[in-house]
Amino acid sequence: MAIVSIFVLSVFVGFEVVSKVSSTLHTPLMSGANAIHGVILVGAIIVADHSTTNLELGLSVAAIVLATINMVGGFVVTDRMLEMFKGNKK
Amino acid sequence: MSRTVYDLIGLAAGIAFILALKGLSHPKTARRGNLIGAFGASLATLVVFFYSNEGSSLPLNNLGWILGAIAVGLIIGVPAARKVQMTQMPQLVALFNGVGGGAAALVAIVEYLNLGDKATTAVVVFTVFTVIVGCVSFSGSIITFMKLQELMTTRPVIFPAGRFIIAATLVSVIGVGGWVVNSLGTTPLLILAGLSLLFGVLFVLPVGGADVPIVISLLNAFTGLTVAASGYVLDSTLLIIAGTLVGASGTILTRLMAEAMGRSLFGTLFGAFTAKPQDVAAAGEERPVRSGSPDDVAILLNYARRVVIVPGFGLAVAQAQHTVRELADLMISKGIDVAYGIHPVAGRMPGHMNVLLAEANVPYDQLAEMDEVNPTFGQTDVAIVIGANDVVNPAAQTTPGCPIYGMPILEVNNAANIIFLKRSMRPGFAGIENELLYDPKTMLLFGDAKASLTKVVSALKAL
């Protein structure tokens, strides 16, 4: 039940925080949210720790590589986009 | 580290993600928001190294492999994100999203293999969900990447009996999913993964180029949900929170984007089922157009009082942002009223053009949003459309049934003169012919946008 509560509350928070966003920020916001789900890296590390066979280890190593690309690449590219917005306020 | 401390740190990371999304929704706090998100993700990743093998001080199993894999990910991901040209950024986001979905599917598969028959039914159901949606997100994102990178056609790909094939694939995906839950076998799970990958491809192929950003955003929300589901499987509250947040906010964002583009979400996703061959584009016979020289353009501009520049993706491809700014500055110095009319989806994604112009230091106050600039076209002497096409195509208002029908456009057709800078008569990303090109008040200046603009600038200086 606790998990259901967490899920439902997170849905509402997710809806609320982005309810009004100017179209200018749609791309950076999508990219930032995209980077956040890169936290599946944590899951990939956990399953790598659990792995007992070569198949499991191989698949979890692949998962770690992909998740790292998602997470780190996502935050870096979002920062690059937003850096440009900052520059034009001068 | 005890489970309590671990969970508290996980909670802190979850709060960081909420603050990140909140920050990203406002221009002033966006960059900080992203950094907070990066901090939360790093924290969550670091702490997992100290949690596992609770009660013992042993490091994680397979630690060398884990660190090596992270290093490989960094070596691939960081340079890709830093070196990508801003014009190619949408497809990079699509790719990052796809690999995230793939990672979630792999995590679920490994945990399934590892649990064997110890898995509860609920865990298997969530595993099936993660594998299906993660694989769809992975293969679907690869197709959007290929469309945006123009490695394949940007038009909707519609094949005979496509509707039937897609529906049959979906039914088999669900059927095999049920089989996995009942049999707990490895082979059914692999078949499920294969079918889901196929479904992802079939699902995205019929989507037209102009709708691709909406699909990326939707797949992004999908990936979020898979992360939440794997959080359930792995008993990680943090993954549930982070994944659900992205799933929920991604769904809202997808709707907002669809609204900004004047599209119904349903129409975008299932439009291919009802799409007819495009009669407008089929009328490919030679028709007369009026093309001009840079001098003609310069003269027209010299006597204008108000000019609106409509930048499109072609401008960015030609790297002409700086030249267009030079032209704007020159016109302003001649006392001409200059504004940039920015369509919400100019470029390849909502807000993409703002990023590209910001890169060229175009002053923010000269950028006018669509609703602001549309009523002024009646008083505009010249509208210069640079490398844009679909966003000014009146077919969106006049031709029901064309793929962009209903999308709000910049109404340059109300301006006294229209200048199109184009490389060729090739239609825009949505693949639709633009009637405006044949309008008598339209002048076409063919050639590379940057070269053409440079010539216009020197001709205008000489006047």
Contacts between the chains, C-beta under 8 A, distances in Angstrom:
chain1	res1	chain2	res2	distance
A	3	B	232	6.4
A	3	B	237	7.9
A	3	B	240	6.6
A	6	B	237	6.2
A	6	B	240	5.6
A	6	B	241	6.4
A	6	B	244	7.7
A	7	B	228	6.9
A	7	B	240	6.2
A	7	B	244	5.5
A	10	B	228	7.8
A	10	B	240	7.0
A	10	B	241	5.2
A	10	B	244	3.6
A	10	B	245	5.4
A	10	B	248	6.8
A	11	B	244	5.8
A	11	B	247	7.6
A	11	B	248	4.5
A	12	B	248	7.6
A	13	B	18	5.8
A	13	B	245	6.4
A	13	B	248	7.5
A	14	B	21	7.3
A	14	B	244	6.3
A	14	B	245	4.4
A	14	B	246	7.3
A	14	B	247	6.8
A	14	B	248	2.7
A	14	B	249	4.2
A	14	B	250	8.0
A	14	B	251	8.0
A	14	B	252	7.4
A	15	B	248	5.2
A	15	B	249	7.2
A	15	B	251	8.0
A	15	B	252	5.6
A	17	B	18	6.4
A	17	B	21	4.6
A	17	B	22	4.6
A	17	B	25	6.3
A	17	B	245	7.9
A	17	B	249	6.2
A	18	B	21	6.0
A	18	B	24	8.0
A	18	B	25	5.4
A	18	B	249	4.3
A	18	B	252	5.1
A	18	B	253	5.8
A	18	B	256	7.8
A	19	B	252	6.4
A	20	B	25	7.3
A	21	B	25	4.7
A	21	B	253	7.1
A	21	B	256	6.3
A	22	B	27	7.3
A	22	B	351	8.0
A	23	B	256	7.6
A	23	B	257	7.7
A	23	B	260	4.6
A	23	B	344	4.0
A	23	B	345	7.7
A	23	B	350	4.6
A	23	B	351	5.8
A	23	B	369	7.8
A	24	B	27	7.0
A	24	B	350	7.7
A	24	B	351	4.4
A	24	B	354	4.9
A	25	B	24	6.8
A	25	B	25	6.6
A	25	B	26	7.7
A	25	B	27	6.4
A	25	B	30	6.2
A	25	B	351	6.0
A	26	B	217	7.9
A	26	B	253	6.5
A	26	B	256	6.7
A	26	B	257	5.6
A	26	B	260	7.1
A	26	B	349	7.0
A	26	B	350	3.5
A	26	B	351	5.0
A	27	B	89	7.6
A	27	B	90	7.3
A	27	B	93	7.6
A	27	B	213	8.0
A	27	B	349	4.6
A	27	B	350	5.8
A	27	B	351	4.4
A	27	B	352	5.6
A	27	B	355	6.8
A	28	B	24	6.2
A	28	B	30	5.9
A	28	B	34	7.4
A	28	B	351	7.0
A	28	B	355	7.9
A	29	B	21	7.5
A	29	B	24	4.6
A	29	B	25	6.4
A	29	B	30	7.9
A	29	B	249	7.8
A	29	B	253	6.1
A	30	B	93	6.6
A	30	B	216	7.1
A	30	B	217	5.3
A	30	B	220	5.9
A	30	B	250	7.4
A	30	B	253	5.9
A	30	B	349	7.7
A	31	B	89	7.9
A	31	B	93	4.9
A	31	B	96	7.9
A	32	B	20	6.4
A	32	B	21	7.2
A	32	B	24	4.6
A	32	B	30	8.0
A	32	B	33	6.9
A	32	B	34	5.1
A	32	B	37	5.9
A	33	B	21	6.5
A	33	B	24	7.6
A	33	B	220	6.2
A	33	B	224	7.1
A	33	B	245	7.9
A	33	B	246	4.8
A	33	B	249	5.7
A	33	B	250	5.6
A	33	B	253	7.1
A	34	B	93	5.9
A	34	B	96	5.7
A	34	B	97	4.9
A	34	B	100	6.9
A	34	B	220	5.2
A	34	B	223	7.6
A	34	B	246	7.7
A	35	B	34	7.6
A	35	B	37	6.4
A	35	B	38	7.2
A	35	B	41	7.2
A	35	B	96	7.4
A	36	B	17	5.2
A	36	B	20	6.5
A	36	B	21	7.5
A	36	B	37	5.5
A	36	B	40	7.9
A	36	B	41	6.8
A	36	B	224	7.9
A	36	B	242	5.7
A	36	B	245	7.0
A	36	B	246	5.4
A	37	B	97	7.9
A	37	B	100	5.2
A	37	B	104	7.8
A	37	B	220	7.5
A	37	B	223	5.1
A	37	B	224	4.9
A	37	B	227	4.8
A	37	B	242	6.6
A	37	B	243	6.2
A	37	B	246	4.6
A	38	B	41	6.4
A	38	B	96	7.6
A	38	B	100	5.6
A	39	B	13	7.5
A	39	B	17	7.8
A	39	B	40	7.9
A	39	B	41	5.1
A	39	B	44	5.5
A	39	B	45	7.5
A	39	B	227	7.0
A	39	B	238	7.0
A	39	B	239	6.7
A	39	B	242	4.8
A	40	B	100	6.1
A	40	B	103	5.1
A	40	B	104	4.9
A	40	B	107	6.3
A	40	B	226	7.8
A	40	B	227	4.8
A	40	B	230	6.6
A	40	B	239	6.9
A	40	B	243	7.7
A	41	B	41	7.6
A	41	B	45	5.6
A	41	B	70	7.8
A	41	B	103	7.4
A	42	B	44	5.3
A	42	B	45	6.0
A	42	B	48	5.0
A	42	B	236	6.6
A	42	B	238	6.6
A	42	B	239	6.4
A	43	B	104	7.4
A	43	B	107	4.5
A	43	B	227	7.4
A	43	B	230	5.0
A	43	B	231	7.2
A	43	B	234	5.3
A	43	B	236	6.5
A	43	B	239	5.6
A	44	B	103	5.8
A	44	B	106	7.3
A	44	B	107	5.3
A	45	B	45	7.3
A	45	B	48	5.2
A	45	B	49	7.5
A	45	B	60	7.1
A	45	B	66	5.6
A	46	B	48	6.5
A	46	B	52	6.7
A	46	B	234	5.4
A	46	B	236	7.1
A	47	B	107	5.2
A	47	B	110	4.3
A	47	B	111	5.3
A	47	B	114	7.0
A	47	B	234	7.3
A	48	B	60	7.4
A	48	B	61	7.6
A	48	B	62	5.3
A	48	B	65	6.4
A	48	B	66	5.0
A	48	B	69	7.5
A	48	B	110	7.9
A	49	B	52	4.8
A	49	B	53	7.5
A	49	B	60	4.5
A	49	B	61	5.0
A	49	B	62	6.6
A	49	B	66	7.5
A	50	B	61	7.6
A	50	B	110	7.5
A	50	B	111	7.0
A	50	B	114	5.1
A	51	B	61	7.2
A	51	B	62	6.1
A	51	B	110	6.4
A	51	B	114	6.8
A	52	B	114	6.8
A	53	B	113	7.4
A	55	B	113	6.9
A	56	B	110	4.9
A	56	B	113	5.4
A	56	B	114	5.8
A	57	B	62	5.9
A	57	B	65	6.3
A	59	B	106	5.1
A	59	B	109	6.1
A	59	B	110	4.9
A	59	B	113	7.9
A	60	B	62	7.9
A	60	B	106	7.0
A	60	B	107	7.3
A	60	B	110	4.9
A	61	B	65	5.4
A	61	B	66	7.8
A	61	B	68	7.6
A	61	B	69	4.5
A	62	B	69	7.8
A	62	B	106	5.8
A	63	B	102	7.8
A	63	B	103	4.5
A	63	B	106	3.8
A	63	B	107	5.2
A	63	B	110	7.0
A	64	B	66	6.2
A	64	B	69	3.7
A	64	B	70	6.0
A	64	B	73	6.6
A	64	B	103	7.7
A	65	B	69	4.9
A	65	B	70	8.0
A	65	B	72	5.0
A	65	B	73	4.6
A	65	B	76	7.3
A	66	B	73	7.3
A	66	B	99	4.1
A	66	B	100	7.1
A	66	B	102	5.1
A	66	B	103	4.0
A	66	B	106	7.2
A	67	B	73	7.1
A	67	B	99	7.6
A	67	B	100	6.6
A	67	B	103	3.9
A	68	B	69	7.2
A	68	B	70	5.2
A	68	B	72	7.6
A	68	B	73	2.5
A	68	B	74	6.0
A	68	B	77	6.1
A	69	B	73	4.9
A	69	B	76	5.4
A	69	B	77	3.8
A	69	B	80	7.6
A	69	B	96	6.6
A	69	B	99	5.2
A	70	B	77	7.6
A	70	B	96	5.1
A	70	B	97	7.3
A	70	B	99	5.1
A	70	B	100	3.6
A	70	B	103	6.4
A	71	B	41	5.5
A	71	B	45	7.7
A	71	B	77	7.8
A	71	B	100	7.8
A	72	B	73	6.8
A	72	B	74	5.9
A	72	B	77	4.7
A	72	B	78	5.9
A	72	B	81	7.5
A	73	B	76	7.8
A	73	B	77	3.5
A	73	B	78	6.7
A	73	B	80	5.7
A	73	B	81	4.2
A	73	B	92	7.5
A	73	B	96	5.2
A	74	B	81	7.6
A	74	B	93	7.7
A	74	B	96	4.9
A	74	B	100	7.9
A	75	B	34	6.3
A	75	B	37	6.6
A	75	B	38	4.0
A	75	B	41	7.1
A	76	B	77	7.4
A	76	B	78	5.9
A	76	B	81	3.8
A	76	B	82	6.1
A	77	B	81	4.1
A	77	B	84	6.7
A	77	B	89	6.5
A	77	B	92	6.0
A	77	B	93	6.9
A	77	B	96	7.3
A	78	B	24	7.9
A	78	B	34	4.7
A	79	B	31	6.7
A	79	B	34	5.6
A	79	B	35	7.1
A	79	B	38	7.7
A	80	B	81	7.0
A	80	B	82	7.1
A	80	B	86	7.8
A	81	B	86	7.6
A	81	B	89	6.8
A	81	B	355	5.3
A	82	B	30	5.0
A	82	B	31	4.1
A	82	B	34	6.0
A	83	B	31	6.8
A	84	B	86	7.6
A	84	B	355	5.5
A	84	B	358	4.1
A	84	B	359	5.1
A	85	B	27	6.4
A	85	B	30	6.8
A	85	B	31	7.5
A	85	B	354	7.4
A	85	B	355	7.3
A	85	B	358	5.6
A	86	B	31	6.1
A	87	B	358	6.2
A	87	B	361	6.6
A	88	B	357	7.9
A	88	B	358	4.4
A	88	B	361	6.2
A	88	B	362	6.9
A	88	B	363	6.9
A	88	B	364	4.9
A	89	B	364	6.5
